[in-house]
Every structure is written in structure tokens, then in C-alpha cells.
Amino acid sequence: MGGLFLAVTAFYLIGVQPITNRVKLHRMVAGGITRAQLGEAVGVTRHTIIAIEQGHYSPSLETAFRIARHFGVGVEDVFGWEG
């Protein structure tokens, strides 16, 4: 195993989330649109939106831009990096 793999694995095992998000907040501000509606609008499943909101999955750069654009804000208004 490479050192990078081990470092990344350890990073996740200790519960540190490198990417934070405010997707749920933006959904609520946007009138409470559902995860399914957001997913359809940006081209992913509602399960992907759930995983993003819960911090279990970091979206691709393209998906992050699509989500931010859907809400009419910049990527950094929706996603943050605590690095």
C-alpha cells in the first residue's frame, strides 16, 4: 500500500471531513426543495444528494458547480474545505 492511500484512509477513519457543505441549508432557503428535485436538476440521484449532505461523499467538481449554480451562489457558498 502506498503512503498516500494510508494517509487518506487514516484521515477518514478518524472522522475528519475534508469537505463541508451547506446543501441542506440551501435547499431549505430555496423553498424546501426535495433531495430528489435537486438531484434531478443537477443530474445525480437523490441518494447522491443524501450522501453529500451527510458528508459521506464529496461531489465531483462539476457536480459541486451544478449545485451552486442551481442555487444562484458561488461554490464556496455551498462547499468549504477545512484543510
C-alpha positions as CSV (number, residue, x, y, z in Angstrom):
1,M,0.0,0.0,0.0
2,G,1.2,3.5,-0.8
3,G,1.7,6.1,1.8
4,L,-0.9,8.4,0.3
5,F,-3.5,5.6,0.5
6,L,-2.8,5.0,4.1
7,A,-2.9,8.7,4.9
8,V,-6.2,9.2,3.2
9,T,-7.6,6.1,4.9
10,A,-6.5,7.3,8.3
11,F,-7.9,10.7,7.6
12,Y,-11.4,9.2,7.1
13,L,-11.1,6.7,9.9
14,I,-10.6,9.4,12.5
15,G,-13.8,11.2,11.3
16,V,-12.3,14.3,9.7
17,Q,-14.4,15.6,6.8
18,P,-12.2,17.5,4.4
19,I,-15.2,19.0,2.5
20,T,-18.0,20.6,4.4
21,N,-21.3,21.6,2.8
22,R,-24.4,23.7,3.2
23,V,-26.5,21.8,0.7
24,K,-29.4,21.2,3.1
25,L,-29.4,24.8,4.2
26,H,-29.6,26.0,0.6
27,R,-32.4,23.5,-0.2
28,M,-34.4,24.9,2.8
29,V,-33.8,28.5,1.8
30,A,-34.9,27.6,-1.8
31,G,-38.3,26.8,-0.5
32,G,-37.6,23.3,0.8
33,I,-37.0,21.6,-2.5
34,T,-36.5,17.8,-2.1
35,R,-33.3,15.9,-2.5
36,A,-34.9,14.2,-5.5
37,Q,-35.7,17.6,-7.1
38,L,-32.2,18.9,-6.5
39,G,-30.7,15.6,-7.8
40,E,-32.8,15.8,-11.0
41,A,-31.9,19.4,-11.5
42,V,-28.1,18.8,-11.3
43,G,-28.0,15.3,-12.9
44,V,-27.5,13.0,-9.9
45,T,-29.7,10.7,-7.8
46,R,-31.3,11.7,-4.5
47,H,-29.1,9.1,-2.9
48,T,-26.1,11.1,-4.0
49,I,-27.6,14.3,-2.6
50,I,-28.2,12.5,0.7
51,A,-24.6,11.2,0.8
52,I,-23.2,14.7,0.0
53,E,-25.4,16.3,2.7
54,Q,-24.3,13.7,5.3
55,G,-20.6,14.2,4.5
56,H,-20.2,10.6,3.3
57,Y,-19.4,11.7,-0.3
58,S,-17.6,14.7,-1.8
59,P,-19.1,15.6,-5.1
60,S,-17.1,15.9,-8.3
61,L,-16.1,19.5,-9.2
62,E,-18.7,19.5,-12.0
63,T,-21.5,18.4,-9.6
64,A,-20.4,21.0,-7.0
65,F,-20.6,23.7,-9.6
66,R,-24.0,22.5,-10.8
67,I,-25.4,22.5,-7.2
68,A,-24.1,26.0,-6.5
69,R,-25.4,27.3,-9.9
70,H,-28.8,25.8,-9.2
71,F,-29.0,27.9,-6.0
72,G,-27.5,31.0,-7.7
73,V,-24.5,31.2,-5.5
74,G,-20.8,30.5,-5.7
75,V,-19.3,27.1,-5.0
76,E,-17.7,28.4,-1.8
77,D,-21.1,29.5,-0.5
78,V,-22.2,25.8,-0.6
79,F,-18.9,23.9,-0.1
80,G,-16.0,24.5,2.2
81,W,-12.6,22.9,2.8
82,E,-11.3,22.7,6.4
83,G,-7.8,21.9,5.3
